[in-house]
Every structure is written in structure tokens, then in C-alpha cells.
Amino acid sequence: MSMPEKGKVLVEVKDMCKNFGVTIALSHVDYTIRTGEIRGLIGENGSGKSTVSSIIAGLQPPTSGTMTYKGKPWKPATVLDAEKAGIGMIVQEAGTIANISVAENIFLGSYKRFRRGPFIDKRAMVAEAKKALEKIGVTHINPALPARLYDMQDRKLIEIAKCMYNDPDLLIVDETTTALSQTGRDIIYRIMHEMADSGRAVVIISHDLNEMLEQCDTLTVLRDGVIIDNIAKADFDPDDIKKKMVGREIKGSYYRDDSSGYDGSAVVLRADCITTMHHLLCFDLELHRQEILGIGGLSDCGMHTVGRALYGLEDVVDGQVVLPGSGVVIKNAQVAFRNSIGYVSKNRDTESLELNASIYANIASTGYNKNTAGPFISGRKERSYVDKQIRSLMIKCQDAHQPVRALSGGNKQKVVFGKWCADDADILILDCPTRGVDIGVKAAMYQLIYEMKKAGKSIVMISEELPELMGMCDRLLIMRDGQISGEFFRRDGYDDKVLIEYMI
């Protein structure tokens, strides 16, 4: 492929509209991507960021409007058309197929290059896939193994390798960094800057404003399907960008501003020397009444396994998770749910949602016992149960009966959060609860979490975002290699440099 000159128009979008039924996703959007730039797209959930990018990448057609690519009319019929023309997109949701090999995932849609007569030369495919992974600096993934054996962030690296194998002229990165460890983020950042430096272009979509300010040359702000502003790096102003994103001013920190801890010493949940098949060996933990307990560390430190084990989703081969007040042992998720424990999984689409069901059905699923009238479920109670969450979390949808699959990633996360808020559980285990959620809704979620604490709830908050943990938690456990490496208290003040030392 010829090397584009920096500063030239690569993609131009003119008067683009996209409607999903009565929902307007894009309204008369004009948008230009130039060679040599890293262009950030930022805005609230459902603002149209992923929609405009997916149309450019051939995932769906616009309702109206036109596009040009490299100076010629651009109407990709499929993603493969776009890939062949030099446009690659790493999607927000899972982009790998679990039960085929890593190599087959990397060359999905282009097996014919390995055809030898009637057969596919899988040995050659695996060897080439190894080269594709090494090209982005990944050596720990075996391309001959099924993709299901790798966790979410490794599967994201597989998607990056697939995308970069074709040396795209335009790379679109949609909310990918939230699924990656710092090592994975460093890989994608390096790729982005190498592409820009070589006269190609990158579009990145992220809710992490600090990330966007650091990595991007230009920011495009969308709100309700309309481009609000295009901002050059020299003019980046975080408070101004936040205001443009949400249409109102969000000043300073949106975390809690008190320094109090939890009341009393009553332990409501305890892990007694639990050992799991992965990560944890004789692990102890206590959660107190009215406490927000934070667990942090690098993404592979074992903290996500802790959350799964506390809710009964991870097999505990020795030790036990117990509710001291009643003596109940949490052996599985059904026991946890019956004992008023809620769980928001990091793996939203596979563990927290039924994607093909409606928003209504997902939120209502936690309230069957609460919304009865005699032996039957009361439609009136159930509607109120669901509608309250849609309103309070500002879930952007056509109506409550829209399939969850049709929502943006951030709105899916709101549905997950909403069903446990509605359930009014006494203990909440939140694993990356604000992943993929815009700053306006993050502020609302943090306020809800704090209100739950004040109402006497107990919360375990697991996060890869250190500012979030420092901003919200009464006590903070830092993990490394499956063990607690440090314990810190809000009342003493948190020092991020000290916390990071205990992580690494």
C-alpha cells in the first residue's frame, strides 16, 4: 500500500444521518479524518461515536449522507470490503469466536490464502498467526489453541493482531483500552503513534478523558448524534470538554469528598482461607457493614477472581465464603442471590446480561420475589421496578422492551447496574462497575454507591482505575500475585505513588 502524505483528507463524511426506528443515532454529521493524526471521539453513551465509526468500517450502512475515502466515493458493503481497502476496526464488544483457534480467528474471512487443494494448511496458518502476534509484540499467546482458553484482554490482543496484520491505513479503536492491562494499553498506544507518525490515521473512542487528552491530536465531541465541536490539542480544556459532552457543567472531582470510614465492626461477609483453581491460595477477606471496600492491582493480580469467588461463581476448593450473621456458606450464585448479595461482573455480555432479552426482562429478573401480588407477578409493580432504573440511570433506549443487544456498551452497563440497584441487595460486589460509562453517568453511579453505603449497604468495589478506588473507598486492599500486598484506610489518606509500589 502506498504511504499517505500527512495532513491529507483520508475520510470525509458529509451530512450523515442514521436512524434505528424512531431513535436518531446520527443527525447531519460532517466529519473529516486526516492522515498523520490520532482523532479522538468522545461523548456520552449513545451519542453516536460507535455508530459513525462502524459505518466508515462497513459494519452497517448510513440512513442518508455520503462518504469519501482516499478521494473516492466510499460505500463499503461489508467489513471485509473495508479491510481490503485498508480500514481496520477493533470493536468494543468481543470480536473473537471462542471455539475456534486463535489462528483461525486472526485469518477469519481469508482462509483461502492457506488453501492447499481441498484442504486448509493449518500448520502454515498457525505459523503466520504467530508472526501476526509477534508483529504487535505478543509472544505469550499460542495461536494453535482455542480462543476460549484466553481471558478477555488476551482475546482483545488477538483482535489487534488480526487488525494490524493487514497494515491498515485507518485504524478505528472502539473502547478497547478498558479491556486491557497497562501492558496491553502500551501496545495499542505504540501502534497508534507509529501509524500516525507514518502518515496513516487513527480514530480512538474512549470514555477515559485523561487517556484522550494524552494520546489524541484532535478531539471530536458528540452529543445526541450531533457533532458539538472539534478541538485541537493546543485547546484541550478538561472542564470545557466535559461540559460539551454532557451539555452541563461538571466541575472538579465527582467522587465523595468526606474522609469518614465505615461504622462499627460488624463483619457481613468473610472469605476464610479460600483457595481457587486460579490465582487464590488461602486468601482471607472481611467486609464490614456500611463499608465500601476497594480491591485494586494490576489486571492479572487475582482481584477479579476474588469477586467471582465471593459470589459463588468461582470454584472454591478449600476454605469458604461465609455470612457470619447467619452462618450461611456461599457455595454458588443462587445461594448468594437468595441471601441478598448482588454482583456486577467485569464480563458484562457473558455473565451479567441476557443480550437477546429486553431491558425490561433483564432488570425485572432480580425482582420476581418482590413484585408479586398473591401467587402472581404484578405487572404494575414490575413496570415501576424497571421504569425507576431506566429514569434514574438515564438508560438511552426506544423503550423498556428494546433488546439489550441493540444498546451502546455504556447503556448495557447501566442495565447491569440498574438491576442490582432495583434489587436493593444488602451486599454488592462490583467488578469494574463504571467500565465504558461516560462521565455524567459515572458521577450518578458514584453518588448511588455512596447513598447505598449511607443506607447501610456493604460494597466490594474491584477496579483497575486507581483514582476511582481512591475516590470512593473506605478501605483499600492492593493485590499482587493472588495475595494482599497492602491495606490502606481512607482516614489516613491515600497516596497513589505508594499504592502503585504495592501493585508492582
Salt bridges, closest charged atoms under 4 A:
GLU12 OE2 - LYS14 NZ 3.91
ASP15 OD1 - HIS28 ND1 2.75
GLU37 OE2 - ARG39 NH2 3.36
GLU93 OE2 - ARG348 NH2 3.18
GLU93 OE2 - LYS412 NZ 3.50
GLU104 OE2 - LYS122 NZ 3.27
ASP121 OD2 - ARG116 NE 3.76
GLU128 OE1 - LYS131 NZ 3.67
GLU134 OE2 - LYS130 NZ 2.73
ASP154 OD1 - HIS140 NE2 2.85
GLU159 OE1 - LYS156 NZ 3.30
ASP167 OD1 - LYS135 NZ 2.71
ASP169 OD2 - LYS70 NZ 2.58
GLU175 OE2 - HIS207 NE2 3.50
GLU194 OE2 - ARG190 NH1 3.49
ASP224 OD1 - LYS396 NZ 3.24
ASP229 OD2 - LYS244 NZ 2.70
ASP240 OD2 - LYS244 NZ 2.89
ASP258 OD1 - ARG256 NE 2.89
ASP272 OD1 - ARG270 NE 2.87
GLU291 OE1 - HIS288 ND1 3.01
GLU291 OE2 - ARG475 NE 2.66
GLU314 OE1 - ARG308 NE 2.91
ASP349 OD1 - ARG348 NE 3.37
ASP349 OD2 - LYS412 NZ 3.72
GLU351 OE2 - ARG308 NH1 2.25
ASP423 OD1 - LYS370 NZ 2.78
ASP424 OD1 - LYS457 NZ 3.09
ASP426 OD1 - LYS457 NZ 3.53
ASP431 OD1 - HIS304 ND1 2.87
GLU464 OE2 - HIS304 NE2 2.81
GLU464 OE2 - LYS346 NZ 2.70
GLU465 OE2 - ARG185 NH2 3.20
ASP474 OD1 - ARG256 NH1 2.89
ASP474 OD2 - LYS453 NZ 3.14
GLU487 OE2 - ARG475 NH1 2.89
